[in-house]
Amino acid sequence: MTEDKANSSKTKMETDYGKHEENPGPPKAALEEKDDKKVGFTIHWAIIVAIVALAIAYFFFM
């Protein structure tokens, strides 16, 4: 693999797509990966705040 085509992560790029025809699910590493970014928690609360803000604006302007 040349340097200009290397990805930024430390994992190798998948090139043998036919190998996974029988089991096309996510790789084992993706299922066992530690959740260290906590983005789901932030998005959950951001959606709730947005819905409440839109409801208040709706009732205020109607």
C-alpha positions in Angstrom: 0.0 0.0 0.0 1.4 3.4 -0.9 1.6 6.3 1.5 -0.9 8.4 -0.4 -3.6 5.8 -0.2 -3.1 4.9 3.5 -5.9 5.7 5.9 -5.4 7.7 9.1 -6.3 5.0 11.5 -4.0 2.2 12.6 -6.2 -0.5 11.0 -5.7 -2.0 7.6 -8.1 -1.1 4.8 -10.4 -3.8 3.7 -9.9 -5.0 0.2 -11.2 -8.6 0.1 -14.9 -7.9 0.0 -15.8 -11.4 -1.3 -14.5 -12.9 2.0 -17.5 -11.6 3.9 -20.3 -12.6 1.5 -21.6 -15.3 3.9 -21.4 -13.1 7.0 -21.8 -9.4 6.0 -22.3 -8.1 9.5 -20.1 -5.7 11.4 -16.6 -6.9 12.4 -16.0 -8.3 15.8 -13.8 -5.3 16.7 -16.6 -2.9 16.0 -19.0 -4.7 18.3 -16.4 -4.9 21.2 -15.1 -1.3 20.8 -15.1 0.7 24.0 -17.5 3.7 24.0 -15.2 6.4 25.0 -16.7 9.4 23.2 -20.2 9.5 24.8 -21.7 11.2 21.7 -25.0 9.3 22.1 -25.6 10.8 25.5 -25.0 14.3 24.2 -27.2 13.9 21.1 -30.0 12.4 23.3 -30.1 15.5 25.5 -29.6 17.9 22.6 -32.7 16.5 20.9 -34.8 16.8 24.1 -33.7 20.5 24.6 -34.5 21.2 20.9 -37.9 19.8 21.2 -38.7 21.7 24.3 -37.4 24.9 22.8 -39.5 24.4 19.7 -42.6 23.7 21.7 -42.1 26.9 23.8 -41.6 28.9 20.6 -44.7 27.3 19.0 -46.9 28.2 21.9 -45.4 31.6 22.3 -46.0 32.6 18.7 -49.4 31.0 18.2 
